Amino acid sequence: MYEIWLAMNIAYEIALGLWPALLPLALVWAAVMAVNRQKLAQVSGSALAAVAVLVSLAAMLALPSLSQSTLSDMGYWVDWAALLGMAAGVGVAAAVLLWPVLALRKR
């Protein structure tokens, strides 16, 4: 339980330091979502899921190298849980950010 609490605190501290960059991104995303609100329903869920899965798989392979590690270095279950959680978060973030782009492609 301590590891989960520690990971949540670390994520909060990282987001706290990045909020000047995250706020404009969130505002632009909200504006694009508001402009395309009729087209958003036309985007299939399978397209969003495919984007999320592909980006998650790529993130799962790329994230260990950011800490100068490899997949074979992970021997503790918390390491795998953290990697899967981070990869899923990156995939969901990519799907959410690409949802308006996919809606713009609809006629």
C-alpha positions, 0 to 999 in steps of 0.5 A: 500500500505504501508503494501506491501512495508513494506513486500517487504523491510522485505523480501529483508532484510532477503534475504540480511542476508541469501545470503551466504547460498542462493548463493551456493544453487542457484549455485548447482541448476543451475548446476543440471538444466544444467546437466539435461536439456534434461530430464527437459522437460519430467517432467509433469507440473501436478507433479510440480503443485502437489508438489507446492500445497501440500507444500503450504498447509503444509506451510500455516498450519505451518507458523503461528506457527513459530511466536507463532500464530494460524490461528484464531489469524489472523483478518486483511486481510493483515495477510491472504494475507501475509500468502498466499503469503509466503505459495505460495512462499514456494510451488514454491520454493519447486517445483523449487528445486525438478524439477531436482530431478523429472527429475532424476527419469525419464528414 
